[in-house]
Amino acid sequence: MSNAAKHGHAGSVSVTLTRVGGTVRAEITDDGRGTGLRGMRQRVEAVDGVLRVQSPPGGPTVITVECPCAS
């Protein structure tokens, strides 16, 4: 969350984690600019996960991460 404030100039951040079967899903929402995500994408893809970003003008930025998770 400190990275969202530092790099994305976000004033607020929320994180929701859920697990469905063999997949864990994280949804991160903030009111920042949605920059600095390359490193996060590389780490997610390294574990065969998927990262999606929605960042319309004026926000909010929503990042969804889905990764396989062993039982």
N, CA, C and O atoms as a Maestro MAE file, in Angstrom:
{
 s_m_m2io_version
 :::
 2.0.0
}

f_m_ct {
 s_m_title
 :::
 protein
 m_atom[284] {
  # First column is atom index #
  i_m_mmod_type
  r_m_x_coord
  r_m_y_coord
  r_m_z_coord
  i_m_residue_number
  s_m_chain_name
  s_m_pdb_residue_name
  s_m_pdb_atom_name
  i_m_atomic_number
  :::
  1 25 0.813 -1.188 0.000 1 A "MET " " N  " 7
  2 3 0.000 0.000 0.000 1 A "MET " " CA " 6
  3 2 0.856 1.251 0.000 1 A "MET " " C  " 6
  4 15 0.474 2.279 -0.558 1 A "MET " " O  " 8
  5 25 2.023 1.154 0.633 2 A "SER " " N  " 7
  6 3 2.895 2.328 0.630 2 A "SER " " CA " 6
  7 2 3.392 2.627 -0.784 2 A "SER " " C  " 6
  8 15 3.625 3.789 -1.118 2 A "SER " " O  " 8
  9 25 3.561 1.586 -1.630 3 A "ASN " " N  " 7
  10 3 3.965 1.832 -3.014 3 A "ASN " " CA " 6
  11 2 2.883 2.580 -3.776 3 A "ASN " " C  " 6
  12 15 3.200 3.437 -4.601 3 A "ASN " " O  " 8
  13 25 1.612 2.278 -3.523 4 A "ALA " " N  " 7
  14 3 0.521 2.993 -4.188 4 A "ALA " " CA " 6
  15 2 0.564 4.473 -3.829 4 A "ALA " " C  " 6
  16 15 0.342 5.332 -4.682 4 A "ALA " " O  " 8
  17 25 0.847 4.764 -2.575 5 A "ALA " " N  " 7
  18 3 0.933 6.159 -2.145 5 A "ALA " " CA " 6
  19 2 2.179 6.828 -2.718 5 A "ALA " " C  " 6
  20 15 2.116 7.958 -3.201 5 A "ALA " " O  " 8
  21 25 3.313 6.126 -2.662 6 A "LYS " " N  " 7
  22 3 4.586 6.702 -3.088 6 A "LYS " " CA " 6
  23 2 4.651 6.900 -4.599 6 A "LYS " " C  " 6
  24 15 5.006 7.981 -5.070 6 A "LYS " " O  " 8
  25 25 4.306 5.851 -5.366 7 A "HIS " " N  " 7
  26 3 4.483 5.903 -6.815 7 A "HIS " " CA " 6
  27 2 3.227 6.322 -7.560 7 A "HIS " " C  " 6
  28 15 3.315 6.943 -8.619 7 A "HIS " " O  " 8
  29 25 2.072 5.995 -7.029 8 A "GLY " " N  " 7
  30 3 0.829 6.321 -7.712 8 A "GLY " " CA " 6
  31 2 0.124 7.526 -7.145 8 A "GLY " " C  " 6
  32 15 -0.921 7.933 -7.653 8 A "GLY " " O  " 8
  33 25 0.689 8.114 -6.083 9 A "HIS " " N  " 7
  34 3 0.110 9.288 -5.426 9 A "HIS " " CA " 6
  35 2 -1.321 9.027 -4.969 9 A "HIS " " C  " 6
  36 15 -2.183 9.899 -5.078 9 A "HIS " " O  " 8
  37 25 -1.573 7.813 -4.453 10 A "ALA " " N  " 7
  38 3 -2.906 7.448 -3.972 10 A "ALA " " CA " 6
  39 2 -3.126 7.959 -2.557 10 A "ALA " " C  " 6
  40 15 -2.218 7.940 -1.727 10 A "ALA " " O  " 8
  41 25 -4.333 8.410 -2.296 11 A "GLY " " N  " 7
  42 3 -4.709 8.827 -0.950 11 A "GLY " " CA " 6
  43 2 -5.403 7.725 -0.179 11 A "GLY " " C  " 6
  44 15 -5.397 7.717 1.052 11 A "GLY " " O  " 8
  45 25 -6.014 6.775 -0.922 12 A "SER " " N  " 7
  46 3 -6.679 5.639 -0.271 12 A "SER " " CA " 6
  47 2 -6.499 4.382 -1.114 12 A "SER " " C  " 6
  48 15 -6.426 4.443 -2.341 12 A "SER " " O  " 8
  49 25 -6.429 3.239 -0.429 13 A "VAL " " N  " 7
  50 3 -6.245 1.937 -1.072 13 A "VAL " " CA " 6
  51 2 -7.098 0.916 -0.330 13 A "VAL " " C  " 6
  52 15 -7.171 0.936 0.898 13 A "VAL " " O  " 8
  53 25 -7.748 0.016 -1.083 14 A "SER " " N  " 7
  54 3 -8.433 -1.108 -0.452 14 A "SER " " CA " 6
  55 2 -7.978 -2.392 -1.135 14 A "SER " " C  " 6
  56 15 -7.715 -2.407 -2.338 14 A "SER " " O  " 8
  57 25 -7.888 -3.476 -0.351 15 A "VAL " " N  " 7
  58 3 -7.455 -4.767 -0.865 15 A "VAL " " CA " 6
  59 2 -8.470 -5.817 -0.429 15 A "VAL " " C  " 6
  60 15 -8.841 -5.890 0.743 15 A "VAL " " O  " 8
  61 25 -8.917 -6.631 -1.390 16 A "THR " " N  " 7
  62 3 -9.830 -7.732 -1.110 16 A "THR " " CA " 6
  63 2 -9.191 -9.017 -1.619 16 A "THR " " C  " 6
  64 15 -8.794 -9.094 -2.782 16 A "THR " " O  " 8
  65 25 -9.088 -10.031 -0.752 17 A "LEU " " N  " 7
  66 3 -8.555 -11.337 -1.138 17 A "LEU " " CA " 6
  67 2 -9.653 -12.375 -1.052 17 A "LEU " " C  " 6
  68 15 -10.393 -12.426 -0.070 17 A "LEU " " O  " 8
  69 25 -9.762 -13.211 -2.088 18 A "THR " " N  " 7
  70 3 -10.706 -14.316 -2.074 18 A "THR " " CA " 6
  71 2 -10.022 -15.543 -2.657 18 A "THR " " C  " 6
  72 15 -9.062 -15.433 -3.419 18 A "THR " " O  " 8
  73 25 -10.528 -16.704 -2.291 19 A "ARG " " N  " 7
  74 3 -10.014 -17.950 -2.854 19 A "ARG " " CA " 6
  75 2 -11.199 -18.768 -3.333 19 A "ARG " " C  " 6
  76 15 -12.148 -19.012 -2.587 19 A "ARG " " O  " 8
  77 25 -11.132 -19.187 -4.587 20 A "VAL " " N  " 7
  78 3 -12.168 -20.029 -5.170 20 A "VAL " " CA " 6
  79 2 -11.465 -21.232 -5.781 20 A "VAL " " C  " 6
  80 15 -10.718 -21.102 -6.750 20 A "VAL " " O  " 8
  81 25 -11.711 -22.396 -5.207 21 A "GLY " " N  " 7
  82 3 -11.046 -23.601 -5.690 21 A "GLY " " CA " 6
  83 2 -9.543 -23.441 -5.625 21 A "GLY " " C  " 6
  84 15 -8.987 -23.156 -4.564 21 A "GLY " " O  " 8
  85 25 -8.882 -23.623 -6.758 22 A "GLY " " N  " 7
  86 3 -7.432 -23.539 -6.814 22 A "GLY " " CA " 6
  87 2 -6.902 -22.193 -7.249 22 A "GLY " " C  " 6
  88 15 -5.767 -22.102 -7.715 22 A "GLY " " O  " 8
  89 25 -7.702 -21.135 -7.106 23 A "THR " " N  " 7
  90 3 -7.270 -19.799 -7.525 23 A "THR " " CA " 6
  91 2 -7.448 -18.805 -6.390 23 A "THR " " C  " 6
  92 15 -8.486 -18.771 -5.730 23 A "THR " " O  " 8
  93 25 -6.422 -18.002 -6.177 24 A "VAL " " N  " 7
  94 3 -6.541 -16.900 -5.226 24 A "VAL " " CA " 6
  95 2 -6.644 -15.616 -6.050 24 A "VAL " " C  " 6
  96 15 -5.935 -15.441 -7.042 24 A "VAL " " O  " 8
  97 25 -7.536 -14.726 -5.622 25 A "ARG " " N  " 7
  98 3 -7.776 -13.483 -6.353 25 A "ARG " " CA " 6
  99 2 -7.596 -12.306 -5.408 25 A "ARG " " C  " 6
  100 15 -8.152 -12.281 -4.310 25 A "ARG " " O  " 8
  101 25 -6.819 -11.343 -5.847 26 A "ALA " " N  " 7
  102 3 -6.640 -10.099 -5.103 26 A "ALA " " CA " 6
  103 2 -7.175 -8.962 -5.965 26 A "ALA " " C  " 6
  104 15 -6.872 -8.878 -7.155 26 A "ALA " " O  " 8
  105 25 -7.974 -8.089 -5.354 27 A "GLU " " N  " 7
  106 3 -8.441 -6.900 -6.050 27 A "GLU " " CA " 6
  107 2 -7.982 -5.695 -5.243 27 A "GLU " " C  " 6
  108 15 -8.331 -5.539 -4.073 27 A "GLU " " O  " 8
  109 25 -7.195 -4.850 -5.891 28 A "ILE " " N  " 7
  110 3 -6.633 -3.667 -5.241 28 A "ILE " " CA " 6
  111 2 -7.234 -2.452 -5.927 28 A "ILE " " C  " 6
  112 15 -7.147 -2.319 -7.148 28 A "ILE " " O  " 8
  113 25 -7.835 -1.574 -5.159 29 A "THR " " N  " 7
  114 3 -8.445 -0.363 -5.697 29 A "THR " " CA " 6
  115 2 -7.821 0.835 -5.006 29 A "THR " " C  " 6
  116 15 -7.693 0.866 -3.782 29 A "THR " " O  " 8
  117 25 -7.433 1.828 -5.811 30 A "ASP " " N  " 7
  118 3 -6.905 3.058 -5.216 30 A "ASP " " CA " 6
  119 2 -7.320 4.255 -6.049 30 A "ASP " " C  " 6
  120 15 -7.844 4.114 -7.154 30 A "ASP " " O  " 8
  121 25 -7.079 5.423 -5.505 31 A "ASP " " N  " 7
  122 3 -7.422 6.656 -6.212 31 A "ASP " " CA " 6
  123 2 -6.183 7.318 -6.810 31 A "ASP " " C  " 6
  124 15 -6.143 8.535 -6.990 31 A "ASP " " O  " 8
  125 25 -5.169 6.498 -7.118 32 A "GLY " " N  " 7
  126 3 -3.924 7.012 -7.690 32 A "GLY " " CA " 6
  127 2 -3.913 6.946 -9.208 32 A "GLY " " C  " 6
  128 15 -4.949 6.802 -9.856 32 A "GLY " " O  " 8
  129 25 -2.686 7.058 -9.762 33 A "ARG " " N  " 7
  130 3 -2.517 7.149 -11.205 33 A "ARG " " CA " 6
  131 2 -2.319 5.813 -11.898 33 A "ARG " " C  " 6
  132 15 -2.359 5.777 -13.128 33 A "ARG " " O  " 8
  133 25 -2.109 4.716 -11.188 34 A "GLY " " N  " 7
  134 3 -1.970 3.406 -11.820 34 A "GLY " " CA " 6
  135 2 -0.652 3.189 -12.526 34 A "GLY " " C  " 6
  136 15 -0.606 2.458 -13.516 34 A "GLY " " O  " 8
  137 25 0.418 3.794 -12.054 35 A "THR " " N  " 7
  138 3 1.723 3.624 -12.690 35 A "THR " " CA " 6
  139 2 2.590 2.687 -11.863 35 A "THR " " C  " 6
  140 15 2.254 2.361 -10.724 35 A "THR " " O  " 8
  141 25 3.712 2.254 -12.442 36 A "GLY " " N  " 7
  142 3 4.673 1.435 -11.700 36 A "GLY " " CA " 6
  143 2 4.255 -0.003 -11.508 36 A "GLY " " C  " 6
  144 15 4.579 -0.600 -10.481 36 A "GLY " " O  " 8
  145 25 3.540 -0.587 -12.472 37 A "LEU " " N  " 7
  146 3 3.004 -1.934 -12.310 37 A "LEU " " CA " 6
  147 2 3.811 -3.011 -13.024 37 A "LEU " " C  " 6
  148 15 3.476 -4.192 -12.923 37 A "LEU " " O  " 8
  149 25 4.854 -2.637 -13.736 38 A "ARG " " N  " 7
  150 3 5.626 -3.618 -14.504 38 A "ARG " " CA " 6
  151 2 6.204 -4.717 -13.616 38 A "ARG " " C  " 6
  152 15 6.104 -5.896 -13.957 38 A "ARG " " O  " 8
  153 25 6.801 -4.355 -12.491 39 A "GLY " " N  " 7
  154 3 7.379 -5.341 -11.580 39 A "GLY " " CA " 6
  155 2 6.332 -6.270 -11.009 39 A "GLY " " C  " 6
  156 15 6.576 -7.468 -10.866 39 A "GLY " " O  " 8
  157 25 5.165 -5.733 -10.681 40 A "MET " " N  " 7
  158 3 4.082 -6.564 -10.159 40 A "MET " " CA " 6
  159 2 3.630 -7.561 -11.224 40 A "MET " " C  " 6
  160 15 3.420 -8.735 -10.919 40 A "MET " " O  " 8
  161 25 3.480 -7.111 -12.457 41 A "ARG " " N  " 7
  162 3 3.058 -7.997 -13.551 41 A "ARG " " CA " 6
  163 2 4.067 -9.129 -13.741 41 A "ARG " " C  " 6
  164 15 3.674 -10.280 -13.927 41 A "ARG " " O  " 8
  165 25 5.358 -8.816 -13.697 42 A "GLN " " N  " 7
  166 3 6.401 -9.834 -13.872 42 A "GLN " " CA " 6
  167 2 6.328 -10.884 -12.767 42 A "GLN " " C  " 6
  168 15 6.463 -12.076 -13.041 42 A "GLN " " O  " 8
  169 25 6.116 -10.459 -11.528 43 A "ARG " " N  " 7
  170 3 6.031 -11.409 -10.409 43 A "ARG " " CA " 6
  171 2 4.788 -12.292 -10.517 43 A "ARG " " C  " 6
  172 15 4.851 -13.486 -10.223 43 A "ARG " " O  " 8
  173 25 3.676 -11.723 -10.932 44 A "VAL " " N  " 7
  174 3 2.436 -12.488 -11.078 44 A "VAL " " CA " 6
  175 2 2.581 -13.508 -12.211 44 A "VAL " " C  " 6
  176 15 2.201 -14.669 -12.052 44 A "VAL " " O  " 8
  177 25 3.123 -13.082 -13.344 45 A "GLU " " N  " 7
  178 3 3.286 -13.989 -14.482 45 A "GLU " " CA " 6
  179 2 4.295 -15.094 -14.186 45 A "GLU " " C  " 6
  180 15 4.203 -16.176 -14.765 45 A "GLU " " O  " 8
  181 25 5.244 -14.848 -13.306 46 A "ALA " " N  " 7
  182 3 6.250 -15.857 -12.944 46 A "ALA " " CA " 6
  183 2 5.614 -17.064 -12.249 46 A "ALA " " C  " 6
  184 15 6.189 -18.153 -12.258 46 A "ALA " " O  " 8
  185 25 4.434 -16.882 -11.646 47 A "VAL " " N  " 7
  186 3 3.734 -17.994 -10.992 47 A "VAL " " CA " 6
  187 2 2.481 -18.381 -11.785 47 A "VAL " " C  " 6
  188 15 1.519 -18.908 -11.226 47 A "VAL " " O  " 8
  189 25 2.507 -18.110 -13.103 48 A "ASP " " N  " 7
  190 3 1.404 -18.441 -14.013 48 A "ASP " " CA " 6
  191 2 0.106 -17.732 -13.661 48 A "ASP " " C  " 6
  192 15 -0.983 -18.267 -13.870 48 A "ASP " " O  " 8
  193 25 0.232 -16.527 -13.127 49 A "GLY " " N  " 7
  194 3 -0.946 -15.737 -12.795 49 A "GLY " " CA " 6
  195 2 -1.269 -14.722 -13.871 49 A "GLY " " C  " 6
  196 15 -0.561 -14.599 -14.870 49 A "GLY " " O  " 8
  197 25 -2.354 -13.999 -13.648 50 A "VAL " " N  " 7
  198 3 -2.833 -12.984 -14.579 50 A "VAL " " CA " 6
  199 2 -3.056 -11.692 -13.801 50 A "VAL " " C  " 6
  200 15 -3.609 -11.715 -12.701 50 A "VAL " " O  " 8
  201 25 -2.626 -10.567 -14.370 51 A "LEU " " N  " 7
  202 3 -2.833 -9.259 -13.764 51 A "LEU " " CA " 6
  203 2 -3.600 -8.397 -14.759 51 A "LEU " " C  " 6
  204 15 -3.197 -8.267 -15.915 51 A "LEU " " O  " 8
  205 25 -4.707 -7.809 -14.306 52 A "ARG " " N  " 7
  206 3 -5.494 -6.906 -15.146 52 A "ARG " " CA " 6
  207 2 -5.570 -5.542 -14.452 52 A "ARG " " C  " 6
  208 15 -5.683 -5.454 -13.230 52 A "ARG " " O  " 8
  209 25 -5.506 -4.489 -15.260 53 A "VAL " " N  " 7
  210 3 -5.557 -3.128 -14.729 53 A "VAL " " CA " 6
  211 2 -6.659 -2.351 -15.432 53 A "VAL " " C  " 6
  212 15 -6.744 -2.346 -16.660 53 A "VAL " " O  " 8
  213 25 -7.493 -1.701 -14.650 54 A "GLN " " N  " 7
  214 3 -8.475 -0.746 -15.152 54 A "GLN " " CA " 6
  215 2 -8.132 0.587 -14.503 54 A "GLN " " C  " 6
  216 15 -8.152 0.717 -13.280 54 A "GLN " " O  " 8
  217 25 -7.819 1.571 -15.333 55 A "SER " " N  " 7
  218 3 -7.443 2.873 -14.790 55 A "SER " " CA " 6
  219 2 -8.002 3.978 -15.686 55 A "SER " " C  " 6
  220 15 -7.264 4.609 -16.442 55 A "SER " " O  " 8
  221 25 -9.313 4.204 -15.591 56 A "PRO " " N  " 7
  222 3 -9.920 5.245 -16.422 56 A "PRO " " CA " 6
  223 2 -9.493 6.638 -15.956 56 A "PRO " " C  " 6
  224 15 -9.130 6.815 -14.793 56 A "PRO " " O  " 8
  225 25 -9.535 7.619 -16.846 57 A "PRO " " N  " 7
  226 3 -9.221 8.984 -16.440 57 A "PRO " " CA " 6
  227 2 -10.097 9.403 -15.255 57 A "PRO " " C  " 6
  228 15 -11.316 9.232 -15.291 57 A "PRO " " O  " 8
  229 25 -9.496 9.931 -14.243 58 A "GLY " " N  " 7
  230 3 -10.225 10.344 -13.051 58 A "GLY " " CA " 6
  231 2 -10.403 9.235 -12.032 58 A "GLY " " C  " 6
  232 15 -10.925 9.466 -10.941 58 A "GLY " " O  " 8
  233 25 -9.957 7.995 -12.394 59 A "GLY " " N  " 7
  234 3 -9.957 6.864 -11.462 59 A "GLY " " CA " 6
  235 2 -11.320 6.281 -11.210 59 A "GLY " " C  " 6
  236 15 -12.289 6.702 -11.841 59 A "GLY " " O  " 8
  237 25 -11.428 5.341 -10.324 60 A "PRO " " N  " 7
  238 3 -10.329 4.767 -9.553 60 A "PRO " " CA " 6
  239 2 -9.560 3.726 -10.368 60 A "PRO " " C  " 6
  240 15 -10.065 3.203 -11.360 60 A "PRO " " O  " 8
  241 25 -8.350 3.439 -9.941 61 A "THR " " N  " 7
  242 3 -7.563 2.366 -10.523 61 A "THR " " CA " 6
  243 2 -7.934 1.067 -9.817 61 A "THR " " C  " 6
  244 15 -7.959 1.008 -8.588 61 A "THR " " O  " 8
  245 25 -8.221 0.026 -10.599 62 A "VAL " " N  " 7
  246 3 -8.546 -1.288 -10.036 62 A "VAL " " CA " 6
  247 2 -7.598 -2.303 -10.656 62 A "VAL " " C  " 6
  248 15 -7.552 -2.457 -11.876 62 A "VAL " " O  " 8
  249 25 -6.844 -2.994 -9.809 63 A "ILE " " N  " 7
  250 3 -5.920 -4.035 -10.250 63 A "ILE " " CA " 6
  251 2 -6.470 -5.357 -9.749 63 A "ILE " " C  " 6
  252 15 -6.762 -5.508 -8.563 63 A "ILE " " O  " 8
  253 25 -6.611 -6.321 -10.662 64 A "THR " " N  " 7
  254 3 -7.077 -7.648 -10.299 64 A "THR " " CA " 6
  255 2 -5.962 -8.636 -10.602 64 A "THR " " C  " 6
  256 15 -5.441 -8.670 -11.716 64 A "THR " " O  " 8
  257 25 -5.599 -9.440 -9.610 65 A "VAL " " N  " 7
  258 3 -4.558 -10.456 -9.744 65 A "VAL " " CA " 6
  259 2 -5.183 -11.810 -9.453 65 A "VAL " " C  " 6
  260 15 -5.842 -11.986 -8.428 65 A "VAL " " O  " 8
  261 25 -4.978 -12.769 -10.355 66 A "GLU " " N  " 7
  262 3 -5.442 -14.137 -10.125 66 A "GLU " " CA " 6
  263 2 -4.267 -15.073 -10.311 66 A "GLU " " C  " 6
  264 15 -3.596 -15.044 -11.343 66 A "GLU " " O  " 8
  265 25 -4.016 -15.915 -9.300 67 A "CYS " " N  " 7
  266 3 -2.888 -16.848 -9.311 67 A "CYS " " CA " 6
  267 2 -3.354 -18.214 -8.861 67 A "CYS " " C  " 6
  268 15 -4.237 -18.332 -8.012 67 A "CYS " " O  " 8
  269 25 -2.747 -19.265 -9.443 68 A "PRO " " N  " 7
  270 3 -3.055 -20.606 -8.960 68 A "PRO " " CA " 6
  271 2 -2.613 -20.759 -7.515 68 A "PRO " " C  " 6
  272 15 -1.617 -20.172 -7.090 68 A "PRO " " O  " 8
  273 25 -3.375 -21.565 -6.757 69 A "CYS " " N  " 7
  274 3 -3.090 -21.742 -5.338 69 A "CYS " " CA " 6
  275 2 -3.328 -23.200 -4.983 69 A "CYS " " C  " 6
  276 15 -4.430 -23.712 -5.183 69 A "CYS " " O  " 8
  277 25 -2.325 -23.868 -4.467 70 A "ALA " " N  " 7
  278 3 -2.470 -25.257 -4.076 70 A "ALA " " CA " 6
  279 2 -3.378 -25.374 -2.852 70 A "ALA " " C  " 6
  280 15 -3.427 -24.478 -2.010 70 A "ALA " " O  " 8
  281 25 -4.081 -26.476 -2.773 71 A "SER " " N  " 7
  282 3 -4.979 -26.719 -1.631 71 A "SER " " CA " 6
  283 2 -4.216 -27.056 -0.402 71 A "SER " " C  " 6
  284 15 -4.812 -27.290 0.650 71 A "SER " " O  " 8
  :::
 }
 m_bond[283] {
  # First column is bond index #
  i_m_from
  i_m_to
  i_m_order
  :::
  1 1 2 1
  2 2 3 1
  3 3 4 2
  4 3 5 1
  5 5 6 1
  6 6 7 1
  7 7 8 2
  8 7 9 1
  9 9 10 1
  10 10 11 1
  11 11 12 2
  12 11 13 1
  13 13 14 1
  14 14 15 1
  15 15 16 2
  16 15 17 1
  17 17 18 1
  18 18 19 1
  19 19 20 2
  20 19 21 1
  21 21 22 1
  22 22 23 1
  23 23 24 2
  24 23 25 1
  25 25 26 1
  26 26 27 1
  27 27 28 2
  28 27 29 1
  29 29 30 1
  30 30 31 1
  31 31 32 2
  32 31 33 1
  33 33 34 1
  34 34 35 1
  35 35 36 2
  36 35 37 1
  37 37 38 1
  38 38 39 1
  39 39 40 2
  40 39 41 1
  41 41 42 1
  42 42 43 1
  43 43 44 2
  44 43 45 1
  45 45 46 1
  46 46 47 1
  47 47 48 2
  48 47 49 1
  49 49 50 1
  50 50 51 1
  51 51 52 2
  52 51 53 1
  53 53 54 1
  54 54 55 1
  55 55 56 2
  56 55 57 1
  57 57 58 1
  58 58 59 1
  59 59 60 2
  60 59 61 1
  61 61 62 1
  62 62 63 1
  63 63 64 2
  64 63 65 1
  65 65 66 1
  66 66 67 1
  67 67 68 2
  68 67 69 1
  69 69 70 1
  70 70 71 1
  71 71 72 2
  72 71 73 1
  73 73 74 1
  74 74 75 1
  75 75 76 2
  76 75 77 1
  77 77 78 1
  78 78 79 1
  79 79 80 2
  80 79 81 1
  81 81 82 1
  82 82 83 1
  83 83 84 2
  84 83 85 1
  85 85 86 1
  86 86 87 1
  87 87 88 2
  88 87 89 1
  89 89 90 1
  90 90 91 1
  91 91 92 2
  92 91 93 1
  93 93 94 1
  94 94 95 1
  95 95 96 2
  96 95 97 1
  97 97 98 1
  98 98 99 1
  99 99 100 2
  100 99 101 1
  101 101 102 1
  102 102 103 1
  103 103 104 2
  104 103 105 1
  105 105 106 1
  106 106 107 1
  107 107 108 2
  108 107 109 1
  109 109 110 1
  110 110 111 1
  111 111 112 2
  112 111 113 1
  113 113 114 1
  114 114 115 1
  115 115 116 2
  116 115 117 1
  117 117 118 1
  118 118 119 1
  119 119 120 2
  120 119 121 1
  121 121 122 1
  122 122 123 1
  123 123 124 2
  124 123 125 1
  125 125 126 1
  126 126 127 1
  127 127 128 2
  128 127 129 1
  129 129 130 1
  130 130 131 1
  131 131 132 2
  132 131 133 1
  133 133 134 1
  134 134 135 1
  135 135 136 2
  136 135 137 1
  137 137 138 1
  138 138 139 1
  139 139 140 2
  140 139 141 1
  141 141 142 1
  142 142 143 1
  143 143 144 2
  144 143 145 1
  145 145 146 1
  146 146 147 1
  147 147 148 2
  148 147 149 1
  149 149 150 1
  150 150 151 1
  151 151 152 2
  152 151 153 1
  153 153 154 1
  154 154 155 1
  155 155 156 2
  156 155 157 1
  157 157 158 1
  158 158 159 1
  159 159 160 2
  160 159 161 1
  161 161 162 1
  162 162 163 1
  163 163 164 2
  164 163 165 1
  165 165 166 1
  166 166 167 1
  167 167 168 2
  168 167 169 1
  169 169 170 1
  170 170 171 1
  171 171 172 2
  172 171 173 1
  173 173 174 1
  174 174 175 1
  175 175 176 2
  176 175 177 1
  177 177 178 1
  178 178 179 1
  179 179 180 2
  180 179 181 1
  181 181 182 1
  182 182 183 1
  183 183 184 2
  184 183 185 1
  185 185 186 1
  186 186 187 1
  187 187 188 2
  188 187 189 1
  189 189 190 1
  190 190 191 1
  191 191 192 2
  192 191 193 1
  193 193 194 1
  194 194 195 1
  195 195 196 2
  196 195 197 1
  197 197 198 1
  198 198 199 1
  199 199 200 2
  200 199 201 1
  201 201 202 1
  202 202 203 1
  203 203 204 2
  204 203 205 1
  205 205 206 1
  206 206 207 1
  207 207 208 2
  208 207 209 1
  209 209 210 1
  210 210 211 1
  211 211 212 2
  212 211 213 1
  213 213 214 1
  214 214 215 1
  215 215 216 2
  216 215 217 1
  217 217 218 1
  218 218 219 1
  219 219 220 2
  220 219 221 1
  221 221 222 1
  222 222 223 1
  223 223 224 2
  224 223 225 1
  225 225 226 1
  226 226 227 1
  227 227 228 2
  228 227 229 1
  229 229 230 1
  230 230 231 1
  231 231 232 2
  232 231 233 1
  233 233 234 1
  234 234 235 1
  235 235 236 2
  236 235 237 1
  237 237 238 1
  238 238 239 1
  239 239 240 2
  240 239 241 1
  241 241 242 1
  242 242 243 1
  243 243 244 2
  244 243 245 1
  245 245 246 1
  246 246 247 1
  247 247 248 2
  248 247 249 1
  249 249 250 1
  250 250 251 1
  251 251 252 2
  252 251 253 1
  253 253 254 1
  254 254 255 1
  255 255 256 2
  256 255 257 1
  257 257 258 1
  258 258 259 1
  259 259 260 2
  260 259 261 1
  261 261 262 1
  262 262 263 1
  263 263 264 2
  264 263 265 1
  265 265 266 1
  266 266 267 1
  267 267 268 2
  268 267 269 1
  269 269 270 1
  270 270 271 1
  271 271 272 2
  272 271 273 1
  273 273 274 1
  274 274 275 1
  275 275 276 2
  276 275 277 1
  277 277 278 1
  278 278 279 1
  279 279 280 2
  280 279 281 1
  281 281 282 1
  282 282 283 1
  283 283 284 2
  :::
 }
}
